[in-house]
Amino acid sequence: MINETQSLKKIAASVYICQVLTFVLAGFPLLIGVGINFYFKKEVAQTWLASHFEWQIKTAWLALAGFGVGGILLEMDILLGTAVLVSAIMLMIYRIVIGWNALDGNHPVDNRN
């Protein structure tokens, strides 16, 4: 069980890495990460890592929504679109830091946020 948990923890860490790489390589790593989450979601069910997978999936959808809305608004109003994009980026950074710190400490993420 410990080896399986460590293996699944490495998978969760790789998704956080994909989320960080999104800032360098645009949205493609974010999509890869959420795909990994869905692929391994059943394997982490009933473990403390399930909270990380849910956290990461929610982070991806929030980021994609923020980037999409921000991009559309940027076409119409530079100030409003920029504010939405910056907010989406800040939220994504916050969620990556919170999640990765919990993962590093072998703790579940508080999914109320």
TIMAR-238785 format. One line per 10 residues: their letters; for each residue x, y, z of N, C-alpha, C. Coordinates in pm, 1 decimal. Example, Ala and Ser with C-alpha at 12.3 -4.5 7.8 and 13.67 -1.06 7.14 Angstrom:
<sites>
as) 1319.0:-569.0:780.0:1230.0:-450.0:780.0:1320.0:-330.0:780.0 ~ 1285.0:-225.0:708.0:1367.0:-106.0:714.0:1290.0:3.0:787.0 $
</sites>
This chain:
<sites>
minetqslkk) 82.8:-120.7:0.0:0.0:0.0:0.0:86.5:126.1:0.0 ~ 198.6:121.1:73.6:284.9:239.4:80.6:345.2:268.9:-56.6 ~ 391.6:165.2:-126.4:449.2:187.9:-259.3:344.6:242.4:-355.5 ~ 221.0:189.9:-345.1:113.2:238.8:-431.8:81.6:384.4:-400.0 ~ 77.7:417.5:-271.2:51.5:556.3:-231.6:162.0:648.0:-281.7 ~ 287.2:605.4:-270.4:398.9:687.5:-318.4:391.4:706.5:-469.8 ~ 352.5:601.7:-539.8:337.7:611.2:-684.7:226.7:710.3:-722.3 ~ 114.7:701.1:-651.8:3.9:793.4:-678.5:39.4:935.8:-637.2 ~ 120.1:949.2:-532.6:165.5:1082.3:-490.4:253.3:1144.0:-599.7 ~ 337.2:1062.1:-662.5:420.6:1111.9:-773.0:334.1:1156.7:-890.8 $
iaasvyicqv) 225.3:1085.6:-914.0:133.5:1124.8:-1021.4:70.2:1259.3:-988.8 ~ 27.1:1277.4:-863.3:-30.8:1406.3:-822.5:72.3:1517.2:-836.5 ~ 197.7:1489.2:-799.2:303.7:1589.5:-813.0:325.9:1624.3:-959.8 ~ 318.0:1522.8:-1047.6:337.9:1550.0:-1190.6:227.2:1640.2:-1245.6 ~ 106.4:1627.9:-1190.0:-2.5:1716.1:-1233.9:24.6:1859.1:-1187.4 ~ 74.7:1876.4:-1064.3:110.9:2010.9:-1020.4:220.7:2068.5:-1111.0 ~ 314.2:1985.1:-1153.4:419.1:2030.6:-1245.7:356.2:2072.9:-1378.2 ~ 260.6:1994.8:-1426.9:190.1:2033.4:-1550.9:122.6:2168.7:-1534.2 ~ 63.1:2191.1:-1417.8:-3.7:2318.8:-1394.2:97.1:2433.9:-1393.3 ~ 214.2:2412.2:-1336.6:317.7:2516.1:-1337.5:366.3:2539.7:-1479.9 $
ltfvlagfpl) 385.1:2432.8:-1555.6:432.4:2445.8:-1693.9:334.0:2520.5:-1782.8 ~ 210.2:2529.2:-1740.0:109.4:2603.9:-1815.0:151.5:2749.3:-1833.0 ~ 223.4:2804.0:-1734.4:267.3:2942.9:-1743.3:375.8:2961.8:-1848.4 ~ 445.9:2854.7:-1882.7:553.7:2862.1:-1980.4:509.0:2815.2:-2118.6 ~ 425.6:2711.8:-2119.9:388.3:2647.0:-2246.3:241.2:2664.6:-2282.4 ~ 179.9:2769.5:-2233.1:37.1:2797.3:-2257.3:-49.3:2688.6:-2194.8 ~ -165.5:2661.6:-2246.7:-263.4:2576.2:-2181.4:-246.6:2426.9:-2199.4 ~ -159.7:2384.1:-2290.5:-147.7:2241.5:-2320.9:-112.1:2156.0:-2198.4 ~ -12.5:2192.2:-2117.0:17.7:2110.7:-1998.7:-99.0:2102.9:-1899.9 ~ -178.7:2208.1:-1892.1:-295.4:2207.2:-1804.2:-393.3:2098.3:-1847.8 $
ligvginfyf) -412.8:2086.0:-1977.8:-501.7:1983.3:-2031.5:-444.7:1843.1:-2010.7 ~ -314.5:1828.6:-2025.1:-249.8:1699.4:-1998.9:-269.6:1661.5:-1852.1 ~ -247.8:1758.4:-1763.6:-263.3:1732.7:-1620.4:-403.4:1689.2:-1582.9 ~ -503.5:1758.0:-1633.4:-641.6:1720.6:-1599.8:-676.1:1584.9:-1662.0 ~ -617.0:1553.7:-1775.5:-635.8:1420.8:-1833.9:-577.6:1312.2:-1744.4 ~ -459.9:1338.3:-1688.0:-398.0:1245.4:-1593.0:-488.6:1227.8:-1471.1 ~ -543.8:1339.0:-1421.5:-634.8:1331.7:-1307.1:-752.0:1238.3:-1334.7 ~ -816.2:1256.2:-1446.7:-932.5:1173.8:-1478.4:-894.1:1027.5:-1501.7 ~ -777.2:1004.3:-1559.4:-732.0:868.2:-1586.3:-708.6:790.4:-1456.8 ~ -649.1:855.3:-1356.4:-614.6:787.6:-1231.6:-713.4:813.7:-1117.4 $
kkevaqtwla) -822.0:880.1:-1145.7:-915.5:920.3:-1040.3:-969.5:801.9:-959.8 ~ -1001.0:691.8:-1023.1:-1053.3:575.3:-951.2:-948.2:512.9:-860.6 ~ -822.3:520.5:-899.9:-716.1:461.0:-819.3:-692.1:536.7:-688.7 ~ -721.0:666.1:-685.8:-699.2:743.7:-563.4:-823.9:754.9:-477.7 ~ -935.6:701.1:-527.0:-1060.0:707.4:-449.2:-1037.6:643.0:-312.8 ~ -1096.6:701.5:-211.2:-1086.5:652.8:-73.5:-946.3:667.8:-14.2 ~ -862.4:754.0:-73.3:-732.0:785.1:-14.6:-724.3:935.9:6.9 ~ -625.1:979.0:82.3:-607.2:1122.4:104.7:-567.9:1193.7:-24.5 ~ -520.3:1119.5:-121.2:-481.2:1180.5:-249.2:-601.6:1218.3:-335.4 ~ -717.3:1162.6:-305.8:-838.0:1196.1:-382.3:-866.3:1345.9:-373.4 $
shfewqikta) -840.3:1404.8:-256.9:-864.8:1548.0:-241.7:-774.0:1628.9:-334.3 ~ -652.4:1581.2:-357.6:-560.9:1651.4:-447.9:-610.9:1643.3:-591.6 ~ -659.8:1527.9:-630.4:-710.4:1514.3:-765.9:-830.3:1605.0:-788.8 ~ -921.5:1609.8:-692.7:-1036.7:1699.8:-703.6:-990.1:1845.6:-707.8 ~ -894.7:1880.3:-624.2:-838.3:2015.7:-618.2:-776.4:2052.4:-753.0 ~ -699.8:1959.8:-808.7:-633.0:1985.6:-936.1:-733.0:1998.4:-1050.6 ~ -834.6:1915.5:-1051.1:-937.4:1924.5:-1154.5:-1010.0:2058.5:-1145.3 ~ -1046.0:2097.4:-1023.3:-1114.5:2226.0:-1004.8:-1022.6:2341.9:-1045.1 ~ -894.4:2331.0:-1012.6:-798.6:2434.4:-1052.6:-794.0:2448.5:-1204.1 ~ -791.8:2335.9:-1273.9:-785.6:2339.4:-1420.4:-909.9:2405.6:-1478.6 $
wlalagfgvg) -1027.6:2367.6:-1430.7:-1150.7:2424.8:-1485.9:-1162.2:2574.2:-1453.4 ~ -1124.3:2611.5:-1331.7:-1127.3:2754.6:-1296.8:-1030.3:2833.8:-1383.6 ~ -911.6:2779.1:-1404.5:-812.1:2847.5:-1487.5:-860.2:2860.4:-1631.7 ~ -911.2:2751.0:-1686.5:-959.6:2756.2:-1824.9:-1075.2:2854.3:-1840.4 ~ -1165.6:2855.0:-1743.3:-1277.0:2949.7:-1748.2:-1225.3:3093.6:-1737.9 ~ -1134.2:3115.7:-1645.3:-1078.1:3250.2:-1628.4:-1003.0:3297.4:-1751.4 ~ -923.8:3207.4:-1810.0:-849.7:3243.9:-1930.9:-944.4:3270.0:-2047.0 ~ -1049.2:3187.8:-2057.9:-1145.5:3206.2:-2166.3:-1222.3:3336.1:-2154.0 ~ -1278.5:3360.1:-2035.4:-1354.9:3483.3:-2013.4:-1263.0:3604.7:-2024.7 ~ -1144.7:3593.9:-1965.5:-1049.4:3704.7:-1973.2:-1009.0:3736.0:-2116.1 $
gillemdill) -988.4:3631.9:-2195.8:-952.2:3652.2:-2335.5:-1063.6:3718.9:-2414.6 ~ -1185.4:3675.6:-2390.3:-1300.1:3737.3:-2459.1:-1314.3:3883.8:-2417.9 ~ -1305.1:3908.4:-2286.9:-1317.4:4046.0:-2237.5:-1202.0:4134.0:-2284.3 ~ -1085.1:4073.4:-2301.2:-969.6:4149.0:-2348.0:-995.3:4204.4:-2488.1 ~ -1069.5:4129.6:-2567.8:-1104.9:4176.3:-2701.3:-1198.9:4296.3:-2696.4 ~ -1280.9:4303.5:-2591.0:-1380.4:4410.0:-2581.4:-1331.3:4528.3:-2496.5 ~ -1262.0:4497.0:-2388.3:-1219.7:4601.3:-2294.1:-1087.1:4558.9:-2232.4 ~ -982.2:4629.7:-2265.9:-848.1:4590.3:-2223.4:-835.6:4586.4:-2071.2 ~ -887.5:4684.9:-2001.3:-872.6:4690.6:-1856.5:-946.4:4575.1:-1788.0 ~ -1070.9:4552.6:-1824.9:-1149.0:4446.1:-1762.8:-1091.1:4308.4:-1796.8 $
gtavlvsaim) -1055.8:4287.5:-1920.5:-997.4:4159.4:-1961.5:-866.6:4131.1:-1890.6 ~ -783.3:4232.4:-1877.0:-656.5:4217.0:-1805.8:-680.6:4182.5:-1659.3 ~ -777.5:4246.7:-1597.4:-809.4:4219.9:-1457.0:-855.1:4075.4:-1437.3 ~ -936.7:4025.5:-1528.4:-984.9:3887.8:-1518.3:-869.4:3789.8:-1539.9 ~ -784.2:3815.6:-1638.7:-670.8:3727.1:-1663.5:-573.4:3725.0:-1546.2 ~ -543.1:3841.0:-1491.5:-452.4:3848.2:-1375.6:-514.6:3774.8:-1257.0 ~ -643.9:3792.0:-1236.7:-713.0:3722.0:-1127.5:-706.8:3570.6:-1146.6 ~ -726.3:3524.1:-1267.7:-720.2:3380.7:-1296.4:-579.7:3326.5:-1271.0 ~ -479.8:3401.1:-1310.8:-340.7:3359.9:-1287.9:-309.7:3354.8:-1138.7 ~ -352.3:3457.1:-1065.9:-327.2:3460.6:-920.8:-398.5:3345.3:-850.5 $
lmiyrivigw) -521.2:3316.0:-890.7:-595.0:3205.3:-831.4:-524.8:3073.0:-860.6 ~ -477.6:3057.6:-981.5:-408.4:2935.0:-1018.4:-279.9:2918.5:-936.9 ~ -203.1:3024.7:-923.2:-79.9:3019.0:-842.7:-113.0:2982.2:-698.4 ~ -214.0:3046.6:-642.3:-256.9:3018.0:-505.1:-291.1:2870.1:-489.6 ~ -370.8:2817.2:-581.0:-416.0:2678.3:-569.9:-300.9:2579.7:-589.6 ~ -205.3:2611.8:-675.6:-88.8:2525.0:-693.1:-5.4:2523.5:-565.4 ~ 19.5:2639.9:-507.5:101.0:2648.0:-385.6:33.9:2575.2:-269.8 ~ -94.8:2600.4:-248.0:-167.9:2534.3:-139.0:-167.3:2382.5:-159.1 ~ -198.8:2339.5:-278.7:-204.9:2196.0:-306.4:-70.2:2128.1:-293.7 ~ 32.2:2189.1:-351.5:164.6:2127.1:-348.6:219.1:2120.1:-205.9 $
naldgnhpvd) 194.1:2223.8:-126.5:237.7:2220.6:13.7:168.3:2109.8:90.8 ~ 39.2:2091.7:68.6:-33.5:1983.4:135.5:19.4:1847.3:88.9 ~ 44.7:1834.5:-40.2:97.5:1708.9:-94.0:233.8:1678.5:-33.5 ~ 318.9:1779.0:-25.3:452.1:1761.5:31.7:445.2:1717.1:177.6 ~ 343.7:1763.2:249.2:325.8:1725.4:388.8:242.5:1599.5:407.6 ~ 210.5:1531.7:298.4:128.5:1409.8:302.7:-7.4:1433.0:366.8 ~ -67.9:1547.0:331.5:-199.2:1583.1:383.9:-298.1:1602.6:269.7 ~ -425.5:1579.0:296.0:-527.1:1611.5:194.7:-540.6:1762.7:181.6 ~ -594.4:1805.5:69.9:-621.2:1947.5:49.3:-761.8:1975.5:100.6 ~ -778.9:2091.2:161.3:-911.3:2131.6:206.6:-991.6:2172.0:83.3 $
nrn) -1088.6:2090.3:44.7:-1165.1:2113.3:-78.4:-1275.9:2215.2:-64.0 ~ -1283.6:2284.1:47.3:-1389.0:2385.9:62.1:-1353.6:2512.2:-15.0 ~ -1231.8:2526.2:-60.6:-1188.8:2648.2:-131.8:-1201.6:2629.8:-280.6 $
</sites>
